[in-house]
Amino acid sequence: MANDSSTGGYLSPASSPAPLEDVALENLLQLVVVGITGLPGPMVRPRWQPTVPKQPEPSVDWCAIGVVSEDSDDYPVQQHDGTGDGHDNFSVHETLPVLATFYGPNAGANAKLLKNGLYVAQNRDQLTANNMALLEVGRIVAVPEQLNLQWIRRYDVPIRIRRKVERIYPVLNLLSAPTQLVTDTP
C-alpha cells in the first residue's frame, strides 16, 4: 500500500488520473498519424522498439514516430483540496517534441498530409481529449537515406505538442497539531 502524509516517507501519486506515457503515448500518436494520412496501422510504427522490425521495401509507404524529448515547466502547481480526507492536486505543463519520419514513394505527400491535417481542429480531438494541444508543426526536411546503393525517400516532420500533466498525491488534511501558546503579557 502506498504511503500518505500521515505515515511519512515518499509519496506516490494515485493511479488516476495518469498521463499517457511510453507505449500508451506512442499508440495515441500512431492513431493520429493513421487517421490523418490514411496509412495502414501497421505502417505507422514507434520510432524505437525493443526488437527492431525489418524495414519495409523502398516501394512501401510507412512512418516512424516518437517523442524525442520532454521539457517540463519549472515550478509546477500544487494545491491542497480539503474535501474528504484531503489530497494535493499537482499539475505541470510539458512540451513534447515529436518526430514523424516518412518513407516510401509518397513520403513527401504523406508528410504534407500530416502537417496540414494537424491544423484541422477535428483531427486534434484525440490530443485534446488527453490534455494535449498542438504548438506547431515544423519545416518538413528531406533526408534521403542510402541503403544497399539505393536512395530511400525520407522526410522528417518535427511536431511540438504541449500537455498538462495532472496527478493526485495523498496529502491528508491537518486535523490538529501539538502547540503551546506563549504571550508577552502576564
Summary of the structure (lengths in Angstrom):
residues: 186
radius of gyration: 23.5
end to end distance: 50.2
largest distance: 95.5
contacts: 463
relative contact order: 0.21
helix: 22%
strand: 34%
